[in-house]
């Protein structure tokens, strides 16, 4: 019964009728927002709507990249003040604004946050919403509609609005698709890969710019930690280091532990050392639980289990000294590419294929499921035969150039 109710609610939030009603209600908030004008008079160059954050290295990297590619005063909209850490070089120009109900709220409190958001948008030259993988309704159809509504509202009150670098799977919900079409009329939409771009156009969402994930524009440097020092120490012994991530989101879809064990059993412990890295650590979605099980099953390897959530810069330092990466999380793959290492990535929500098209290495994108260890081994052997060559500079420069197109509107 509980499952049936959940499914019915999700279906309702996935419908075009729901999207129409929520967009209409938010437009009413725009009309009455002048009655609740903020006493604050400060102006912002940028109003930045953050992704969920709260224990996600990828979301932290996305926010850092957006800050790296902006200038002047920034109002950063978050669900909770503890969701993100503001880098020291940006802390003096970033005003963090908590709006707990703006994206996920279902009560009158949400409309209070929409009005609050309107007042910030009115005082901001630009509004950026970090799209990533949360726009097509696959994870949370309600939240996807709310996010699109934010940029529609911002454009309505005179802020130049954009949805930055987002993916679109092959079955975006009716509600998200409807909102994307409406948003495209007044806001700038940037797809983060050519596959998503084609899917959006096929869904009659236009205009849409073609770009790349904004983390390819991240300017943060490597930051050493005891874990990167361990990796450097293993390399000094003549060992190669494999960075391994297992996604808690994928764990329930197949016997992830068994498939990872089968792959690792093919490695030579005299040649390889392993570092197991969680990319997301939050209740109900904690990579560490999967990795701890894997660590307990590994025999004969020099193996380091990272139990804390590192910063993107600390992860980047590990990747710079590593030879091979296997990950269930896309942004660990993006950081690996920034470090010049070809990653093997377990696909999820149809969001990874476009990235590997840009890398011209579709064989490194693995569909999770029974027997996928065979494909992982095949991808590993192909990289091994190439001598684990680094990603050519021209490919990384092209990805960086495509990524920078997300920020063209601000620079112009």
Secondary structure as UniProt FT lines:
FT   HELIX           2..13
FT   HELIX           16..32
FT   HELIX           33..36
FT   STRAND          44..49
FT   HELIX           57..68
FT   STRAND          74..78
FT   TURN            81..82
FT   TURN            88..90
FT   HELIX           91..93
FT   STRAND          94..98
FT   TURN            100..104
FT   HELIX           108..122
FT   STRAND          124..132
FT   HELIX           141..156
FT   TURN            157..158
FT   STRAND          160..166
FT   TURN            170..171
FT   HELIX           174..184
FT   TURN            185..186
FT   STRAND          188..191
FT   HELIX           194..202
FT   TURN            203..204
FT   STRAND          209..210
FT   HELIX           214..217
FT   HELIX           226..236
FT   TURN            237..238
FT   STRAND          240..244
FT   HELIX           248..251
FT   TURN            252..255
FT   HELIX           256..264
FT   TURN            265..266
FT   TURN            269..271
FT   STRAND          272..277
FT   STRAND          280..282
FT   TURN            283..284
FT   STRAND          285..286
FT   HELIX           287..297
FT   STRAND          303..306
FT   HELIX           312..320
FT   STRAND          324..327
FT   HELIX           330..338
FT   TURN            339..340
FT   STRAND          343..347
FT   TURN            349..350
FT   HELIX           353..359
FT   HELIX           362..364
FT   STRAND          365..367
FT   TURN            370..371
FT   HELIX           372..385
FT   TURN            386..387
FT   HELIX           393..404
FT   HELIX           405..407
FT   HELIX           408..411
//
